[in-house]
């Protein structure tokens, strides 16, 4: 990451709010319903380009892709790694079990967020086997979309956020 002796570089942390149409298509995919794969790819590419323009217009020095190629901050890891399985939440189980430290530390936020974004991706994930990375194509698409969006804009630095292992631990 660059630093500056003449100004304070500004950025943000985490996901940016995705456009409603993009959220709707991603939820359709997450829920196992039929969706237009090429249409989703186009939506993501166009949305990334727009969120980059908005960050530049807002004066951010260090920008991201808004995590628009991912349905949410941490859940995407389950599509890019093997060895994890979703399991329905046991109604008798304390809701903060098997949800990681972030959820425990910011429970009010997560409860509100879950009400607004409830999908099949909201069920707890457990490690059931060896962990292998299988998200090469998705990572390449994220990188390609972001590089295209950066073409012709001037920023100090750019990054693609990634979830840390501690966020997906149970």
Buried (B, 14 or more C-beta within 10 A) or exposed (E): EEEEEEEEBEBBEEBBEBBEEBBEBBBBBBEEEEBEEEEBEEBBBBBBBBBBBEBBEEEBBBBBBBBBBBBBBBBBBBBBBBEBEBEEBEEEEEBEEBBBEBBEEEEEEBEEBEEEBEBEBBBBBEEEEEEEEEBEEBBEBBEEBBEEBBEEBEBBBBEBBBBEEEBBEE
